[in-house]
Amino acid sequence: MDRIVASSEANVVTRVVLVTGSTSGIGEATARRFAMNGDYVVFNSLHSVDEGERLAGATPNSLYVQGDVANTEDCSRIIREVLDAHGRLDVLVNNAGVTRKIAHRDLDAATVEIWREIFDVNVFGTWSLCLAAMEHLRATQGSIVNVSSIAGLRATGSSIPYAASKAALNHMTVLLAKAVGPEVRVNAVAPGLIATPWTSDWELEHDFVAAVAPLKRSGTPEDVADVIFSLAQSTYVTGQIVAVDGGFSIAT
Ligand SMILES: NC(=O)c1ccc[n+]([C@@H]2O[C@H](COP(=O)([O-])OP(=O)(O)OC[C@H]3O[C@@H](n4cnc5c(N)ncnc54)[C@H](OP(=O)(O)O)[C@@H]3O)[C@@H](O)[C@H]2O)c1
């Protein structure tokens, strides 16, 4: 019996987890959640290089790779650097995202340039990373978790281009899950309003959620990180979009 336990322990491999946009908010909490589990974490961001280096320095067995997910060459380089450092990739969390706050009725403000800017990161960037990572995820029977939004599920969100980008991301998640199973699982979380730097001055929205949502508060980055972590653990779940919104969607 002792020998069996020893041999199964020897076979345990440490997962390598890449979280894009992980110097702040949901991405940072997600990277911390995997690191708490003993996984090797790769932090990424576009501008906040010092913060990325600091987080990687403070987290055991972690690495920071600067890169713009909207840039296809950067996506390939990010994956290459992960493989060079660790030799494998088990979980890809596509969290990096951008928005513009534009009233939905202000049609002229939602220019095609803004649509492109948002889709470049939220949709095309996610797709580029999935493509660059896929052969490595197949090799580890790994999984992808995309960070979407309830704005992709309902007629809400910080702007129409943002909501449409998250709707595209949701459908991409489902179609990709169908295409790459059984080797790779693909799921998404759809957060409601989460208290991150992104929403730090959205006081009216935080008050509204606290009044209306069954759980009576906005979410924390850790609330979302827990669900992302659990989707990466759940070996019989694929193609799902899981709302993490304190019940806001069922109350409005
Ligand atoms: N907060 C919410 O209420 C909420 C609700 C629903 C969904 N979400 C989604 O959750 C995700 C994270 O949001 P958050 O609130 O945690 O935002 P956040 O605190 O502003 O963090 C955004 C992170 O993404 C990085 N990033 C932005 N553009 C990037 C790019 N082109 N390439 C690489 N990294 C990039 C940022 O790094 P730099 O600072 O270096 O640019 C930062 O690390 C987004 O996909 C967002 O759509 C958020």
The ligand as an SDF file (V2000), in Angstrom:
LIG
                    3D

 48 52  0  0  0  0  0  0  0  0999 V2000
  -15.1410   44.2300  -13.4640 N   0  0  0  0  0  0  0  0  0  0  0  0
  -16.3460   43.8340  -13.8970 C   0  0  0  0  0  0  0  0  0  0  0  0
  -17.4070   44.2640  -13.3930 O   0  0  0  0  0  0  0  0  0  0  0  0
  -16.4430   42.8350  -15.0310 C   0  0  0  0  0  0  0  0  0  0  0  0
  -17.7040   42.3290  -15.3360 C   0  0  0  0  0  0  0  0  0  0  0  0
  -17.8350   41.3990  -16.3620 C   0  0  0  0  0  0  0  0  0  0  0  0
  -16.7200   40.9830  -17.0610 C   0  0  0  0  0  0  0  0  0  0  0  0
  -15.4900   41.4890  -16.7510 N   0  0  0  0  0  0  0  0  0  0  0  0
  -14.3620   41.0160  -17.5420 C   0  0  0  0  0  0  0  0  0  0  0  0
  -13.3220   40.5990  -16.6720 O   0  0  0  0  0  0  0  0  0  0  0  0
  -12.0710   40.7880  -17.3180 C   0  0  0  0  0  0  0  0  0  0  0  0
  -11.1210   41.5100  -16.3770 C   0  0  0  0  0  0  0  0  0  0  0  0
  -11.7340   42.7060  -15.9480 O   0  0  0  0  0  0  0  0  0  0  0  0
  -11.2770   43.4640  -14.6110 P   0  0  0  0  0  0  0  0  0  0  0  0
  -12.4590   44.1920  -14.1210 O   0  0  0  0  0  0  0  0  0  0  0  0
  -10.5620   42.5380  -13.7220 O   0  0  0  0  0  0  0  0  0  0  0  0
  -10.2830   44.5580  -15.2700 O   0  0  0  0  0  0  0  0  0  0  0  0
   -8.9800   45.3050  -14.7320 P   0  0  0  0  0  0  0  0  0  0  0  0
   -8.8680   45.2660  -13.2480 O   0  0  0  0  0  0  0  0  0  0  0  0
   -9.0020   46.6260  -15.4240 O   0  0  0  0  0  0  0  0  0  0  0  0
   -7.7910   44.4040  -15.3470 O   0  0  0  0  0  0  0  0  0  0  0  0
   -7.6080   44.2900  -16.7180 C   0  0  0  0  0  0  0  0  0  0  0  0
   -6.3190   43.5330  -16.9620 C   0  0  0  0  0  0  0  0  0  0  0  0
   -6.2390   43.2650  -18.3720 O   0  0  0  0  0  0  0  0  0  0  0  0
   -4.9760   43.7120  -18.8420 C   0  0  0  0  0  0  0  0  0  0  0  0
   -5.0850   44.0550  -20.2560 N   0  0  0  0  0  0  0  0  0  0  0  0
   -5.8930   44.9710  -20.8370 C   0  0  0  0  0  0  0  0  0  0  0  0
   -5.7150   44.9730  -22.1750 N   0  0  0  0  0  0  0  0  0  0  0  0
   -4.7690   44.0350  -22.4330 C   0  0  0  0  0  0  0  0  0  0  0  0
   -4.1590   43.5700  -23.6070 C   0  0  0  0  0  0  0  0  0  0  0  0
   -4.4740   44.0790  -24.8060 N   0  0  0  0  0  0  0  0  0  0  0  0
   -3.2280   42.5930  -23.5120 N   0  0  0  0  0  0  0  0  0  0  0  0
   -2.8820   42.0700  -22.3110 C   0  0  0  0  0  0  0  0  0  0  0  0
   -3.4340   42.4710  -21.1520 N   0  0  0  0  0  0  0  0  0  0  0  0
   -4.3690   43.4460  -21.2140 C   0  0  0  0  0  0  0  0  0  0  0  0
   -4.6130   44.8740  -17.9410 C   0  0  0  0  0  0  0  0  0  0  0  0
   -3.2240   45.1180  -17.9930 O   0  0  0  0  0  0  0  0  0  0  0  0
   -2.6090   46.5900  -18.3330 P   0  0  0  0  0  0  0  0  0  0  0  0
   -2.9940   47.4250  -17.1470 O   0  0  0  0  0  0  0  0  0  0  0  0
   -1.1550   46.3730  -18.4560 O   0  0  0  0  0  0  0  0  0  0  0  0
   -3.2530   47.0430  -19.6050 O   0  0  0  0  0  0  0  0  0  0  0  0
   -5.0720   44.3070  -16.5800 C   0  0  0  0  0  0  0  0  0  0  0  0
   -4.0930   43.4080  -16.0810 O   0  0  0  0  0  0  0  0  0  0  0  0
  -12.3610   41.5250  -18.6290 C   0  0  0  0  0  0  0  0  0  0  0  0
  -12.3660   40.5910  -19.6950 O   0  0  0  0  0  0  0  0  0  0  0  0
  -13.7560   42.0800  -18.4140 C   0  0  0  0  0  0  0  0  0  0  0  0
  -14.4620   42.2150  -19.6330 O   0  0  0  0  0  0  0  0  0  0  0  0
  -15.3320   42.4100  -15.7510 C   0  0  0  0  0  0  0  0  0  0  0  0
  1  2  1  0
  2  3  2  0
  2  4  1  0
  4  5  1  0
  4 48  2  0
  5  6  2  0
  6  7  1  0
  7  8  2  0
  8  9  1  0
  8 48  1  0
  9 10  1  0
  9 46  1  0
 10 11  1  0
 11 12  1  0
 11 44  1  0
 12 13  1  0
 13 14  1  0
 14 15  2  0
 14 16  1  0
 14 17  1  0
 17 18  1  0
 18 19  2  0
 18 20  1  0
 18 21  1  0
 21 22  1  0
 22 23  1  0
 23 24  1  0
 23 42  1  0
 24 25  1  0
 25 26  1  0
 25 36  1  0
 26 27  1  0
 26 35  1  0
 27 28  2  0
 28 29  1  0
 29 30  1  0
 29 35  2  0
 30 31  1  0
 30 32  2  0
 32 33  1  0
 33 34  2  0
 34 35  1  0
 36 37  1  0
 36 42  1  0
 37 38  1  0
 38 39  2  0
 38 40  1  0
 38 41  1  0
 42 43  1  0
 44 45  1  0
 44 46  1  0
 46 47  1  0
M  CHG  2   8   1  16  -1
M  END
$$$$
